[in-house]
Structures are given as C-alpha cells and as structure tokens.
C-alpha cells in the first residue's frame, strides 16, 4: 500500500498577515484621483493635488524619479500594489527618495507601493552585493524630518514596502499622529 501523499499547492499560513505593497485589495480610490503613468512626473501631480486631500495614483510599472520627491501636505500617494515601484535614479546624486516639502507637512498618506532603494531594480544574484559598504553612496527611502517636535501631523504609511536602502528605509522625526499599518521594511540600512 502506498503511504505517499499526493503533492498539492502550498497554502499561505493563517498565523500572520501579509504586509507591504498589495497587502489589501480593498483600496477604494476616490473618483477625483489623479493617475500618473510611468514616464510622467509624480512631482507635478503631487504639486497640483497639494492641500486638496486628493489622491495621486502611481500606475503599475517602474517610476524612475529624476530627483528626490518632495511630498506636499494634504495628499495621498497610492500605487497599484507591488507592481508600482518608485526608484530614485542613482545618477541624480541624491540620497533620499522621498522627503517632506515643508517642515509643517500634514495630512499625508503613502500607500500600496514599493519604494526600491537599491542601485538597480534588477534583483542581484547576491542579496548583499549592493549594501552600503560596497555601494558608491548611501541610498535612503522616505525621510520626513521637521525642525521641532510635533511640527508635522497626521502622517500615514499603509500597505507599503520599502526595500534595499543602505541608509534609513523610513525615518520620521518631529511628527505626531503617525500611523503605520501592514508595511514591510526589508533589507534596509536602519
């Protein structure tokens, strides 16, 4: 009698929950959202939506940022899951991918996207090959800093993945009312 069990497709465990880009499929996008395709300027769309509480949706694909993205107040930056990649062009000479546009930034949400901090969007054969001790410079992710405590308010990070940074993947200083839900910060310097 054969005691071998038939092979089956693995099923995700139920102990933990999925975190990071694409963790939830129930993102309800407002009708007045601004959509940005790869190759179009995310900064221009964010500047136009600033202060309006509108959403800027980065479409699936690799959005190469020519310089650091400056996040204004009163806006949500949302991707379409792990397929939406924000990538700071290494030729920019900048360290951080996203920073606050003003010290008193408020009412900002970044959700449902992947911010890639590595020097390339290609998966290296050695996962440590691009770490800071070998890289040409440190690469930071989302760095929100104010001049004094509580100057920034109402910041949300939801269903977001930040990976491959050799400097801080995410650093928030001088803010109150900060929410971090279902985020995945992997392979980051600190």
N, C-alpha and C positions, 0 to 999 in steps of 0.2 A: 504494500500500500504506500502511495506517495504522500509524504507528510509536508512537502514543499507548498508554501502558499503562493498563489498567483500574484505576480507583480502588479502594483497599482500606482496611480499617480499620487505623489505626495500631497498632503493637505496641510495648510498652514495651521500652526498651533493656536489654541484659544487662550493661552495664559497671558500673553502680551498683546499689544495692539500695534498696528502699523503706524510708523511715524515718518514724517518728511513729506516731500512733494508727492502729491497724489494720494495721501493718506485717506482723504474723504472724497467721495464722488458727488456729494450733495451741496456743492458750492452754487448758490443762487446768484447769478450775475445780474446786476441791475440793467434795465433796458437802455439807460443812457451811458453805458460804459463805452470807453474809447479803446478800440482794438489796434494793436501795433504788430505788424508783421516783421519777420526778420529782415534786417537791412534798413528798416525805418527807425527814426530817432525816438527812443524811450524818453530821453530827457525832454524833448519838445512836448511830447504827450503829457508827461508829468507836470511840466510848467503850465500848460494850458488848463489842466484839471486842478491845479493848486487851489486850495481853500474852498473847493466846491463840494467836498466829500464824494466826488465821483471816483469811479474805478478806471484804472488803466490796465488793460488785459494784454499781456505779452503772449502772442501766439506761440504754438509749439515750434521748436527749432532753436538754433543757437543764435542768441542775440549778442553779438560782439560789441562791447562798449568801447568807444574810441578813447574815452577818458572816464574818470570817476563819475558815477551817477550821483547827483545831488538831490536828495529826497526832500520835497517841499511838504508843508503842513496840509492837512485836510484832504488826503488822497489815499486810495488803496491801490497797491501794485500787486496784481494777481497774474499767475501763469496758468497754463493748462496742464499742470501736473509735472512729473519728472521729465517729460519731453520738452519743457520750456527751460532752457539753460541760459543764464546770464553769465557772460565771460568777459572779464576786463582784458583788453588787448595788451599783451606784455610789452608791445612797442610803445605804449602810452607813457611809460616811465612812471606811472602812478602806482602806489602800493595798494590802496583800498578800493574795492569795487563800488560800494555804496556808502555815502556819508550823509549827515543831516545838512540841509541847505542853510538852516538858521539855528542859532543856539536855543531858541524857544520853540522848536518844532513840536507840533501836537497833532493828535488825531491822525495817526499814520498806521496803516496795516500793510504788511508784506506777507503774501501767502501763495501757496500752491505752485512753487517753482524751485528750481535747483540753481544755486549760485556756485559756479565752479571756480576755485581759487588756484588750481594747478596752472602750470605754464602752457598747457595744451588741453584740448578737450578729448584727445586720444587717451585711452586707458594705457598707462605704461606697463611694460612687462614686469617690472619690479615696482611694487607699490611704494617703496621708499626712495625711488630714484630721483624724485623732484623735491625732496624735503629741503628745508632751509640751509642745512649745512652743505648742500651740493648746488643749490639754486643760485642764480645770479642776484637775486634780491628777494626780500620777504614779500609775500602776497597776502593782503588782508581781505576779509569779506565785508561784513556790514559793521561799520564803526560809527556809532552815534554818540557824540560827546557834547555836553553843554559846559558852560563856564562855571555854573554853580548848581548846587543840589536842587532838584525839583523844577529846574527850568524847562525841561521837556516833559510832556504829559500825554497820556493815552496812546501808548505805542503797543502794537500787537504783532506778534510773529505766529503764524498759523500754517501748519502743513508745509513747512519749508525745509529744504535740505541745503546745507552749506558744506562743501567738501573741498579738500585739497589745499586749504590755505596754510601757508607756512608762518604767518603772523596770526593774529586773532581771527577766528572764523566769524564770531559775533562778539561785539563789545558795546555795552550800553552803559553810559556814565552820566549822572546828572538828570535822571528821569524818574518820574513817579507814575504809578498806574501802568505797569508794563505786564503784558500777558504773553506767555509763551506756551503754545499748545501743539502737540503732535509734531514737533520739529526734530530733525535729525542733523546733528552736527558731527560729521565724521571726518577723520583724517586731518583735523585742523591743528595748527601750532599751539594754540592755547584757548 
